[in-house]
Amino acid sequence: MRTTLLVTMLAGGLCFAQSPAPVKVEGGLLAGTSEDGLAVYKGIPFAAPPVGDLRWRAPQPAAKWEGVRQAARFAPGCMQATRAPSGQGPGVSEDCLYLNVWTPAKTPKDRIPVLVWIYGGGFGAGATNEPNYSGEKLAKKGVVLVSIAYRVGQMGFFAHPGLSAENPHHASGNYGLLDMIAGLQWLQKNIAAFGGDPNRVTIFGESAGGIAVSMLCASPLAKGLFHGAISQSGGSFGPPRPTTMPGENLKRLADAERSGEEYAKSAGLPSIAELRKLPADKLPAAGRGMGMSWPIVDGRVIPDDQYKLYAAKRYNDTPILVGYNSDEGASFSPPRTPEDHIAGVKSRYGKFADSLLKAYPTNSTTVPKTARDLARDAAFGWHTWVWARLQAQTGKSKAFYYYFDQHPEYPADSPRAGYGASHGADVAYVFQHLNPSNPQITKQDESISEAMATYWTNFAKRSDPNGQGVPTWQAFSDANPMVMYFSQTPHMGPVPSAEALKALDAYFAWRRTPEGDAWVK
């Protein structure tokens, strides 16, 4: 039963789950709700609304408020083209920098580990109010669960020479990443009021959220703001290129600024002042090809190619738990014919095409999973493998590596025959939101979900996923290249497609050479 938690000051401290809970944060007093033994606070402002003159600027502190602010509902999602407008559910708004808290704490002295969710959506979509992201199941496993909103699309990643000129650091773009950093800074100051421990914060995310986790691990601006990192289908270790591809998604600032100028011209409003005056819903849509929906190497938030940063030990050294799904390649509109697949590989990979076609073979009539896995590994698998290796080689903290392969066994005559776990399939397992009415959900699915939620929360508590009731998860290294498989049961196994990854690694190594860098221009 949900009851309003009245906010009143009590001399003996705060009692969250069983009686009215006073919560005072730096902005003022908050009233949340009680939900099945948890205290829940939604729509908490962690930064000022990024509107008007604050559009395309780093997030600023949220204003203080008088009296008691109700925190019982999700705030609108950040502006994006793919979600419902305001008035249909929470909708979307340019005023969107809010976070949500699920806490099992009874008093602020409990100091419970904090797990912070960063949503995916290709950096062009996503919101904290997705049903699969509801944090009550994880919070009941003994963590304070937080979800943070951040700007996406052209609102979050628009670079332009005019914006760089007005910025004291002479850079633009990456506002979405700065939002995440602002949210983590807010948590350092305020999460203790919810019974959370600011010295035990773990960030986690999937897809763009997992890639963002990777970027925060390499950003000097995020140093000290978290103490563990979990990436689901993430990583960002590919070199930058002017025309981006999956796995090589980053542009350099100068290239992004040129794309920004083209975007401004397409809007018919070349000046930044005019663009800021245009209502958010009137701005032209900006596809990824224009570089408007992805972070960039700006020299500050993202100082350089992340592979080089890790190789030079210039990163935030925390324990990591990283992995990806078995059939991510099915999410990239795989070519329908072997001929199309071969042509695409030759176009993208040039002189490395033959070795990659051998490592990820197709057949004479169809494009099977073995071929699709090249797209999987170029976007996620190689990044995860390299991240775990670099962490183990150069860091003091451990790396834990997984491979999610839980999926129905499709009949041979099914269109899905031969398919594995698709992109994003892991999220419902981690949050324990499997649909009980789905006839395809089995006892094995429920067991895998329970194990993943346990591993994730163990990691938040102890920087190690291991604990009572789950199989031992060995740390990854080149000397012990073992991966946790989530497939029917949790069990250790070898790195998937290990030899193929080495062939792909040769391509990425070449791309980081002057010859390889010049080849994509």
Buried (B, 14 or more C-beta within 10 A) or exposed (E): EEEEBEBEEEEEEBBBBEEBBBBBBEBBBBBBBBBEEBBBBBBBBBBBBBEEEBBBBBBEBBEEEEEBBBBBEBBBBBBBBEBEEEEEBBBBBBBBBBBBBBBBBBBBEBBBBBBBBBBBBBBBBBBBBBEBBBBBBBBBBBBBBBBBBBBBBBBBBBBBBBBBEEBEEEBBBBBBBBBBBBBBBBBBEBBBBBBBBBEBBBBBBBBBBBBBBBBBBBBEBBEEBBBBBBBBBBBBBBBBBBEBEBBBBBBBBBBBBBBBBBBBEEBEBEEBEEBBEBEBEEBBBBEBEBBBBBBBBBEBBBBBBBBBBBBEEBBBBBBBBBBBBBBBBBBBEBBEEBEEBBEBBBEBBBEBBEBBBEBBBBEEEEBBBBBBBBBBBBBBBBBBBBBBBBBBEBBEBBBBBBBBBBBBEBEEEEEBEBBBBBBBBBBBBBBBBBEEEEEEBBEEBBBBBBBBBBBBBBBBBBBBBBBEEBEEBBBBBEEEBBBBBBBBEBEBEEBBBEEBBEBBBBBBEBBBEEEBBEEBE
